[in-house]
């Protein structure tokens, strides 16, 4: 959601510059004490899964204790603020997720700056969102859902884990693109969404692949489309939303690692290299694949570009749909 390894290669001149400049002790000796992995969500979420999967590997290979600190509350703001205000020495990390971008789009007055308060480390992985309907609902395709909504405007409900969540913003985007009226029913978390979709109390919803998989495989809900770029290997019969006539809507849930702003570049480079290596381990990839999560990896710039793109994208949806924070 670690053996000491060589730092990513630097140009020789840059190495000389680092050697000449005064360095914080933390950057030279990193890591020198326990590492805290702040997860701003409850246990069981994508970021928490990553943190608990990689935490023991980090501890073993770096020979330091690693503590997963679930700081849930205020949709993730509490945990993110805690990381933003932490000592920028590389010993406090934020295992965050898609909500990082949606929160920034929904809340222009956050207690931290989503661009300036953090140093990106790594995009860990992604999992596509899926469009799901209750088994009692007659639509068997995206097109049929849209047709039903046009025949009965305001009669179809969709459930999400809360106002401003990626599920809410994506469904509002879906409504805008198709000119339909679906009624939002917000819940406090995905547990209520899942149980009421299975029971047929609500007609539709969006769920992350790893959450919906057992219910779709068990025939308790019907999956209409995957919002990723490709069909999910676990459900090859389910088309993508692009194949269903909406090529512009690709939405993945993601998990990534950030550090407080001004964390030494040497620590960021070391973290990036090691977390990339850990994410490539066969046992890690196998565990994630079973959850419908694809390990991504890459440079810190990859995560930075994703966050900037998503904040802009979700801000446009919020404005177009006139969504107000609760």
C-alpha positions as CSV (number, residue, x, y, z in Angstrom):
1,X,0.0,0.0,0.0
2,X,14.8,-3.6,3.5
3,X,18.4,-4.3,2.6
4,X,20.5,-1.3,2.1
5,X,20.7,-0.7,-1.6
6,X,22.7,1.7,-3.7
7,X,21.2,5.1,-4.3
8,X,19.9,5.9,-7.7
9,X,22.9,7.0,-9.9
10,X,23.7,10.6,-9.8
11,X,25.9,12.5,-12.2
12,X,29.5,12.8,-10.9
13,X,29.2,16.6,-10.6
14,X,26.0,16.3,-8.6
15,X,27.8,13.9,-6.2
16,X,30.6,16.4,-5.6
17,X,28.0,19.2,-5.0
18,X,26.2,17.0,-2.4
19,X,29.5,16.2,-0.7
20,X,30.5,19.9,-0.6
21,X,27.2,21.2,0.7
22,X,26.2,20.8,4.4
23,X,23.9,17.7,4.7
24,X,21.4,17.0,7.5
25,X,22.5,14.1,9.6
26,X,19.2,12.3,8.8
27,X,20.0,12.2,5.0
28,X,23.5,10.8,5.7
29,X,22.4,8.1,8.1
30,X,19.0,7.3,6.8
31,X,17.2,5.3,8.2
32,X,18.4,5.8,11.7
33,X,15.3,5.0,13.7
34,X,11.8,3.5,13.4
35,X,9.8,4.4,10.3
36,X,6.1,5.5,10.6
37,X,3.8,4.7,7.7
38,X,0.8,7.0,8.1
39,X,-2.4,5.6,6.4
40,X,-5.1,8.3,6.5
41,X,-7.8,5.7,6.1
42,X,-9.3,2.7,8.0
43,X,-7.7,-0.8,7.8
44,X,-8.6,-2.8,4.7
45,X,-8.3,0.1,2.2
46,X,-5.9,0.0,-0.7
47,X,-3.3,2.3,1.0
48,X,-3.6,0.2,4.2
49,X,-3.1,-3.0,2.2
50,X,0.1,-1.7,0.6
51,X,1.4,-0.4,4.0
52,X,0.8,-3.7,5.7
53,X,2.2,-5.7,2.8
54,X,5.4,-3.7,2.4
55,X,6.0,-2.7,6.0
56,X,7.5,-6.1,7.1
57,X,9.7,-6.1,4.1
58,X,11.0,-2.6,4.8
59,X,11.6,-3.6,8.5
60,X,13.5,-6.7,7.6
61,X,15.6,-5.3,4.8
62,X,16.5,-2.0,6.6
63,X,16.7,-3.6,10.1
64,X,14.5,-0.9,11.6
65,X,11.0,-1.1,13.2
66,X,8.1,-0.1,10.9
67,X,4.8,1.1,12.4
68,X,1.6,1.4,10.4
69,X,-0.3,4.3,11.8
70,X,-4.0,4.5,10.7
71,X,-4.9,8.1,11.1
72,X,-8.4,8.0,9.6
73,X,-11.0,10.8,9.9
74,X,-12.3,13.7,7.9
75,X,-12.1,11.6,4.7
76,X,-8.3,11.3,5.1
77,X,-7.5,14.9,5.9
78,X,-6.4,14.2,9.5
79,X,-3.7,11.7,8.4
80,X,-2.5,13.8,5.5
81,X,-2.1,16.8,7.7
82,X,-0.2,14.7,10.2
83,X,2.3,13.8,7.5
84,X,2.5,17.3,6.2
85,X,3.5,18.6,9.6
86,X,5.9,15.8,10.4
87,X,9.7,16.2,10.5
88,X,10.9,15.9,6.9
89,X,13.7,13.4,7.6
90,X,12.3,10.4,5.7
91,X,11.2,8.6,8.8
92,X,7.5,9.5,8.4
93,X,5.8,8.5,5.2
94,X,2.2,8.9,3.9
95,X,0.6,5.8,2.2
96,X,-2.2,7.7,0.5
97,X,-4.7,7.0,-2.3
98,X,-7.2,8.4,-4.8
99,X,-8.8,10.5,-2.1
100,X,-5.7,12.7,-2.1
101,X,-6.9,14.3,-5.4
102,X,-10.6,14.3,-4.8
103,X,-10.1,16.0,-1.4
104,X,-8.1,18.8,-3.1
105,X,-10.8,19.3,-5.7
106,X,-13.6,19.4,-3.2
107,X,-11.8,21.4,-0.5
108,X,-9.9,24.5,-1.6
109,X,-9.1,25.4,2.1
110,X,-7.3,22.2,3.3
111,X,-5.0,22.5,6.3
112,X,-2.1,21.6,3.9
113,X,-1.2,22.4,0.3
114,X,-1.6,19.3,-1.9
115,X,1.2,20.5,-4.2
116,X,3.6,22.1,-1.7
117,X,3.3,20.2,1.5
118,X,4.5,16.8,0.2
119,X,7.4,15.2,-1.7
120,X,6.1,12.4,-4.0
121,X,8.0,9.1,-3.6
122,X,6.3,6.4,-5.7
123,X,3.0,5.4,-7.4
124,X,2.6,2.0,-5.9
125,X,-0.3,0.6,-8.0
126,X,-3.7,1.0,-9.5
127,X,-7.0,-0.9,-9.5
128,X,-9.9,0.0,-11.9
129,X,-13.3,1.2,-10.7
130,X,-16.2,-0.9,-11.9
131,X,-19.8,0.1,-12.6
132,X,-22.1,-2.3,-10.8
133,X,-25.9,-2.8,-10.5
134,X,-28.0,-4.9,-8.2
135,X,-29.1,-8.2,-9.5
136,X,-32.8,-7.2,-9.3
137,X,-32.1,-4.2,-11.6
138,X,-33.0,-5.1,-15.2
139,X,-30.0,-3.5,-17.1
140,X,-27.4,-5.9,-18.3
141,X,-25.2,-3.3,-20.1
142,X,-24.1,0.3,-19.7
143,X,-26.3,1.3,-22.6
144,X,-29.4,-0.3,-21.0
145,X,-28.6,1.5,-17.7
146,X,-28.5,4.9,-19.6
147,X,-31.7,4.1,-21.4
148,X,-33.5,3.2,-18.2
149,X,-32.3,6.4,-16.6
150,X,-33.6,8.5,-19.5
151,X,-37.0,6.8,-19.4
152,X,-37.2,7.3,-15.6
153,X,-35.2,10.4,-14.6
154,X,-34.6,10.6,-10.9
155,X,-36.0,7.1,-10.3
156,X,-32.6,5.3,-10.1
157,X,-30.4,5.5,-7.1
158,X,-26.7,5.0,-6.9
159,X,-24.7,4.4,-3.7
160,X,-21.2,5.7,-2.8
161,X,-19.0,5.8,0.2
162,X,-19.6,9.5,0.7
163,X,-19.9,12.9,-0.9
164,X,-16.7,13.9,-2.7
165,X,-15.4,10.4,-2.9
166,X,-13.9,9.2,-6.2
167,X,-17.0,7.1,-6.6
168,X,-19.3,10.1,-6.2
169,X,-17.3,12.3,-8.5
170,X,-16.9,9.6,-11.2
171,X,-20.7,8.9,-11.2
172,X,-21.5,12.6,-11.4
173,X,-19.1,12.7,-14.4
174,X,-20.9,9.7,-15.9
175,X,-24.2,11.6,-15.5
176,X,-22.9,14.7,-17.1
177,X,-21.5,12.8,-20.1
178,X,-24.8,11.0,-20.7
179,X,-27.3,13.7,-19.7
180,X,-29.1,11.5,-17.2
181,X,-30.4,12.0,-13.7
182,X,-29.4,9.4,-11.1
183,X,-29.9,10.1,-7.4
184,X,-26.9,10.0,-5.1
185,X,-27.2,8.0,-1.9
186,X,-24.1,8.6,0.2
187,X,-23.0,6.1,2.9
188,X,-20.3,6.3,5.5
189,X,-17.9,3.8,3.9
190,X,-18.1,1.0,1.4
191,X,-19.6,-1.6,3.8
192,X,-23.0,-0.1,3.6
193,X,-22.7,0.4,-0.2
194,X,-21.9,-3.3,-0.7
195,X,-24.6,-4.7,1.6
196,X,-27.3,-2.5,0.1
197,X,-26.3,-3.2,-3.5
198,X,-26.3,-7.0,-2.7
199,X,-29.7,-6.6,-1.0
200,X,-31.1,-4.6,-3.9
201,X,-31.9,-1.5,-1.7
202,X,-30.0,0.7,-4.2
203,X,-29.8,0.1,-7.9
204,X,-26.3,1.1,-8.9
205,X,-22.9,2.0,-7.7
206,X,-19.2,2.2,-8.4
207,X,-16.8,-0.2,-6.6
208,X,-13.1,-0.9,-6.8
209,X,-12.4,-4.2,-8.5
210,X,-10.9,-5.9,-5.4
211,X,-14.1,-5.0,-3.4
212,X,-16.7,-6.1,-5.9
213,X,-14.9,-9.3,-7.2
214,X,-16.2,-11.8,-4.7
215,X,-19.8,-10.5,-5.0
216,X,-19.7,-10.5,-8.8
217,X,-18.2,-14.0,-8.9
218,X,-20.9,-15.2,-6.5
219,X,-23.7,-13.7,-8.6
220,X,-24.8,-11.3,-5.9
221,X,-24.3,-8.2,-8.1
222,X,-23.9,-7.6,-11.8
223,X,-20.8,-5.8,-13.2
224,X,-21.6,-3.7,-16.3
225,X,-18.2,-2.2,-17.1
226,X,-14.6,-1.8,-15.9
227,X,-13.4,1.8,-16.0
228,X,-9.7,0.8,-16.7
229,X,-7.9,0.9,-20.0
230,X,-8.2,-2.8,-20.4
231,X,-10.6,-5.6,-19.3
232,X,-9.9,-7.1,-16.0
233,X,-8.2,-10.5,-16.3
234,X,-10.6,-11.9,-13.6
235,X,-13.6,-10.8,-15.6
236,X,-12.7,-11.1,-19.3
237,X,-16.4,-11.0,-20.3
238,X,-17.0,-7.6,-18.8
239,X,-16.3,-4.7,-21.3
240,X,-14.5,-1.5,-20.4
241,X,-16.4,1.7,-20.3
242,X,-14.6,2.8,-23.4
243,X,-15.9,-0.3,-25.2
244,X,-19.4,0.6,-24.0
245,X,-19.2,3.9,-25.8
246,X,-17.4,6.2,-23.4
247,X,-13.7,6.3,-24.4
248,X,-12.9,9.4,-22.4
249,X,-13.8,8.0,-19.0
250,X,-10.9,6.0,-17.5
251,X,-10.8,6.0,-13.7
252,X,-8.4,3.9,-11.6
253,X,-8.2,3.9,-7.9
254,X,-4.5,4.3,-6.9
255,X,-2.2,4.1,-4.0
256,X,1.1,6.0,-3.6
257,X,3.7,7.0,-1.1
258,X,4.6,10.6,-0.2
259,X,6.9,12.2,2.4
260,X,6.7,15.7,4.0
261,X,8.0,18.5,1.8
262,X,11.7,19.2,2.1
263,X,12.6,15.5,2.8
264,X,16.2,15.1,1.7
265,X,16.6,14.1,-1.9
266,X,18.9,11.2,-0.9
267,X,16.1,9.7,1.3
268,X,13.5,10.1,-1.5
269,X,15.8,8.4,-4.0
270,X,16.6,5.6,-1.6
271,X,12.9,5.1,-0.8
272,X,12.0,5.1,-4.4
273,X,14.6,2.6,-5.4
274,X,13.7,0.2,-2.6
275,X,10.0,0.5,-2.9
276,X,10.2,-0.2,-6.6
277,X,12.3,-3.3,-5.9
278,X,9.9,-4.5,-3.3
279,X,6.9,-3.9,-5.5
280,X,8.5,-6.1,-8.2
281,X,8.9,-9.1,-5.8
282,X,6.9,-12.1,-7.2
283,X,5.2,-12.7,-3.8
284,X,4.1,-9.1,-3.6
285,X,2.8,-9.0,-7.2
286,X,1.0,-12.3,-6.7
287,X,-0.8,-11.0,-3.5
288,X,-1.8,-7.8,-5.2
289,X,-3.0,-9.6,-8.4
290,X,-5.4,-11.6,-6.3
291,X,-6.9,-8.3,-5.0
292,X,-7.2,-6.9,-8.6
293,X,-4.3,-4.4,-8.0
294,X,-1.6,-3.8,-10.5
295,X,1.8,-2.8,-9.2
296,X,3.0,0.4,-11.1
297,X,6.2,1.8,-9.7
298,X,8.3,4.4,-11.5
299,X,9.8,7.7,-10.5
300,X,8.6,10.3,-8.0
301,X,7.7,12.4,-11.0
302,X,5.2,9.8,-12.2
303,X,3.2,10.2,-9.0
304,X,3.5,14.0,-9.1
305,X,2.1,14.1,-12.6
306,X,-0.8,11.8,-11.7
307,X,-1.8,13.9,-8.7
308,X,-1.7,17.2,-10.6
309,X,-3.7,15.7,-13.5
310,X,-6.4,14.2,-11.1
311,X,-6.8,17.4,-9.1
312,X,-7.4,19.3,-12.2
313,X,-9.8,16.7,-13.6
314,X,-11.9,16.4,-10.4
315,X,-12.0,20.1,-10.0
316,X,-13.6,20.4,-13.4
317,X,-16.2,17.8,-12.5
318,X,-17.0,19.5,-9.2
319,X,-17.5,22.8,-11.0
320,X,-19.6,21.3,-13.8
321,X,-21.8,19.3,-11.4
322,X,-22.0,22.1,-8.9
323,X,-21.0,19.7,-6.1
324,X,-20.7,21.3,-2.6
325,X,-18.7,19.8,0.3
326,X,-20.9,18.7,3.2
